[in-house]
Amino acid sequence: MTPTELLAALNWRYATKVFDSTKKIPADIWAALEESLVLTPSSYGLQPWKFLIIQDKDLREQLVPHSWRQRQVADCSHLVVMATKRTMTEADIDANLIRIAEVRGGTPDALAGFRRMLIGDVVTGERSQYITVWAKMQAYIALGQFMASCALLGIDTCPMEGFVAERYDEILGLEAQGLTTAVLCPVGYRHADDRYASLPKVRFKSNDVIEHR
């Protein structure tokens, strides 16, 4: 991919207001997009999230009233609900260390020093007092990577904060999993009638937001 192609994809992307409910993302493309979620970087590599892919039509219709009645959540091809942990526990840390050992070799015991540092920060340290905020910030890393991946593949997205998290948590049974809804991203194909698709992007000029030192 060339720099020109990259910028063209990012300029093509916009927050889709109206999805074409008759169009579905092909399975091979969706598999790649799911993997882009898995590959998201996170602080300490702790991945304090779960990505719920909601395709059940009835379930999505239940979510519309709690999404400020925005139809994107029902009319898109796939609805991604990015949920994050309400707390971080020693068990969460140990699960991550076990996975490190599985992938890179060695044993979790060899990571004892790393374990103490993590527990002293996100489990018992000052960060533990605002862990839901920290986890939500991690989810936005996933959101950004996911939206860019979609744009590069010609798939439309709409990042959404306009929803009632408590109702989403209740309908999706997230509290019992120790999770809460952080942000939404409906995904699919823009409808021909979405007038926002043709509007020029409004951004500050480069020299207003970028400073070289």
C-alpha positions as CSV (number, residue, x, y, z in Angstrom):
1,M,0.0,0.0,0.0
2,T,1.3,3.5,-0.9
3,P,1.0,6.6,1.2
4,T,-1.6,7.9,-1.3
5,E,-3.7,4.8,-1.0
6,L,-3.6,5.1,2.8
7,L,-4.8,8.7,2.8
8,A,-7.4,7.9,0.3
9,A,-8.9,5.2,2.5
10,L,-8.9,7.5,5.5
11,N,-10.5,10.3,3.6
12,W,-13.1,7.8,2.2
13,R,-14.1,6.8,5.8
14,Y,-16.7,8.7,7.6
15,A,-19.1,8.0,10.5
16,T,-21.8,6.2,8.6
17,K,-25.3,7.4,9.6
18,V,-27.4,5.1,7.4
19,F,-26.3,1.5,6.7
20,D,-27.7,-0.6,3.9
21,S,-29.3,-3.4,5.9
22,T,-29.4,-5.7,2.8
23,K,-25.7,-5.9,2.5
24,K,-23.5,-8.2,4.6
25,I,-19.8,-8.4,5.0
26,P,-18.3,-11.5,3.4
27,A,-17.0,-14.1,5.8
28,D,-13.4,-13.9,4.7
29,I,-13.3,-10.1,5.2
30,W,-15.0,-10.3,8.5
31,A,-12.6,-13.0,9.7
32,A,-9.7,-10.6,9.0
33,L,-11.5,-7.7,10.8
34,E,-12.0,-9.9,13.9
35,E,-8.3,-10.8,13.8
36,S,-7.5,-7.0,13.7
37,L,-9.4,-6.7,17.0
38,V,-7.4,-9.6,18.5
39,L,-4.1,-7.9,17.4
40,T,-4.9,-4.6,19.1
41,P,-2.1,-3.4,21.4
42,S,-2.9,-2.6,25.0
43,S,-1.1,-1.3,28.1
44,Y,1.1,-4.1,29.6
45,G,-0.5,-6.3,27.0
46,L,-3.3,-7.0,29.5
47,Q,-6.1,-6.8,26.9
48,P,-8.8,-5.8,29.5
49,W,-11.7,-6.4,27.0
50,K,-14.1,-8.6,25.2
51,F,-15.5,-7.8,21.8
52,L,-19.1,-8.9,21.4
53,I,-20.2,-9.4,17.8
54,I,-24.0,-8.9,17.7
55,Q,-25.8,-10.2,14.6
56,D,-29.1,-11.4,16.1
57,K,-31.7,-9.1,14.6
58,D,-34.1,-9.3,17.6
59,L,-31.3,-8.5,20.0
60,R,-30.1,-5.6,18.0
61,E,-33.6,-4.2,17.9
62,Q,-33.8,-4.4,21.7
63,L,-30.7,-2.2,21.8
64,V,-32.0,0.6,19.5
65,P,-34.0,2.4,22.2
66,H,-30.9,2.4,24.4
67,S,-28.8,3.8,21.6
68,W,-30.5,7.2,21.4
69,R,-32.7,5.4,18.8
70,Q,-29.9,5.4,16.3
71,R,-30.7,2.8,13.7
72,Q,-27.1,2.0,12.9
73,V,-27.0,-0.6,15.6
74,A,-29.8,-2.6,13.9
75,D,-29.2,-1.9,10.2
76,C,-25.4,-2.6,10.1
77,S,-24.0,-5.9,9.0
78,H,-22.2,-6.6,12.3
79,L,-22.5,-4.7,15.6
80,V,-19.3,-4.7,17.6
81,V,-19.8,-4.0,21.3
82,M,-16.5,-3.3,23.0
83,A,-16.8,-4.3,26.6
84,T,-14.1,-3.8,29.3
85,K,-13.4,-5.2,32.7
86,R,-14.9,-3.5,35.7
87,T,-11.9,-4.5,37.9
88,M,-8.5,-6.2,37.4
89,T,-7.7,-9.1,39.7
90,E,-4.7,-11.3,40.3
91,A,-6.5,-14.0,38.3
92,D,-6.5,-11.6,35.3
93,I,-2.8,-11.0,35.7
94,D,-2.1,-14.8,36.0
95,A,-4.2,-15.5,32.9
96,N,-2.0,-13.1,30.9
97,L,1.2,-14.6,32.2
98,I,0.1,-18.1,31.3
99,R,-0.7,-16.9,27.8
100,I,2.8,-15.3,27.5
101,A,4.4,-18.6,28.5
102,E,2.2,-20.5,26.0
103,V,3.2,-18.2,23.1
104,R,6.8,-17.4,23.9
105,G,7.9,-20.4,25.9
106,G,9.1,-20.6,29.5
107,T,6.9,-20.6,32.6
108,P,4.8,-18.1,34.4
109,D,7.1,-18.4,37.4
110,A,9.9,-16.9,35.4
111,L,7.7,-13.7,35.1
112,A,7.3,-13.3,38.9
113,G,8.9,-9.9,38.9
114,F,6.6,-8.7,36.1
115,R,3.6,-10.2,38.0
116,R,4.5,-8.2,41.2
117,M,4.8,-5.0,39.2
118,L,1.5,-5.5,37.4
119,I,-0.4,-6.3,40.7
120,G,1.2,-3.3,42.4
121,D,-0.2,-1.1,39.6
122,V,-3.5,-2.3,38.3
123,V,-4.7,-4.5,41.1
124,T,-3.7,-2.8,44.4
125,G,-2.0,0.4,43.2
126,E,-3.4,3.9,42.5
127,R,-4.5,2.9,39.0
128,S,-6.9,0.3,40.5
129,Q,-9.0,3.2,41.8
130,Y,-9.9,4.3,38.3
131,I,-9.5,0.9,36.5
132,T,-12.7,1.3,34.5
133,V,-11.5,4.5,33.0
134,W,-8.1,3.0,32.2
135,A,-9.8,-0.1,30.6
136,K,-12.1,2.2,28.5
137,M,-9.0,4.0,27.2
138,Q,-7.6,0.7,26.1
139,A,-10.9,0.0,24.2
140,Y,-10.4,3.2,22.3
141,I,-7.1,1.9,21.0
142,A,-9.0,-1.2,19.7
143,L,-11.7,1.1,18.2
144,G,-9.1,3.2,16.3
145,Q,-7.2,0.2,14.9
146,F,-10.5,-1.5,14.0
147,M,-11.9,1.5,12.1
148,A,-8.6,2.0,10.2
149,S,-8.6,-1.7,9.3
150,C,-12.2,-1.4,8.0
151,A,-11.4,1.7,6.0
152,L,-8.4,-0.1,4.3
153,L,-10.8,-2.9,3.3
154,G,-13.6,-0.6,2.1
155,I,-15.9,-1.4,5.0
156,D,-17.9,1.4,6.6
157,T,-18.0,2.0,10.4
158,C,-19.7,4.4,12.9
159,P,-18.0,4.8,16.3
160,M,-20.8,5.4,18.9
161,E,-20.8,6.7,22.4
162,G,-24.5,7.6,22.2
163,F,-25.9,4.7,24.2
164,V,-27.0,3.8,27.8
165,A,-24.2,1.6,29.1
166,E,-26.3,0.3,32.0
167,R,-29.0,-1.0,29.7
168,Y,-26.6,-2.5,27.3
169,D,-24.9,-4.3,30.3
170,E,-28.3,-5.6,31.5
171,I,-29.5,-6.8,28.1
172,L,-26.2,-8.4,27.2
173,G,-25.6,-9.9,30.6
174,L,-22.2,-8.2,31.0
175,E,-22.2,-7.4,34.7
176,A,-22.2,-11.1,35.6
177,Q,-19.0,-11.4,33.4
178,G,-17.4,-8.5,35.3
179,L,-17.7,-6.4,32.1
180,T,-19.3,-3.1,31.1
181,T,-20.0,-1.6,27.7
182,A,-17.3,0.9,26.7
183,V,-18.0,1.9,23.1
184,L,-19.9,0.6,20.0
185,C,-18.9,0.2,16.4
186,P,-21.6,-0.7,13.9
187,V,-19.9,-2.1,10.7
188,G,-21.2,-2.6,7.2
189,Y,-21.9,-0.7,4.0
190,R,-23.2,2.8,3.6
191,H,-26.7,3.3,2.2
192,A,-27.0,5.2,-1.0
193,D,-29.3,7.7,0.7
194,D,-26.8,8.6,3.4
195,R,-26.1,12.3,2.6
196,Y,-23.2,12.4,5.0
197,A,-21.1,10.2,2.7
198,S,-20.6,13.0,0.2
199,L,-19.9,15.8,2.7
200,P,-16.3,17.0,2.9
201,K,-14.4,16.3,6.1
202,V,-14.1,19.2,8.5
203,R,-10.7,19.1,10.1
204,F,-8.3,21.8,11.4
205,K,-5.4,22.5,9.2
206,S,-2.3,20.5,9.8
207,N,-0.3,23.4,11.2
208,D,-3.1,24.0,13.7
209,V,-2.8,20.5,15.3
210,I,0.7,19.3,14.4
211,E,3.8,20.9,15.9
212,H,7.3,20.0,15.0
213,R,10.1,20.5,17.6
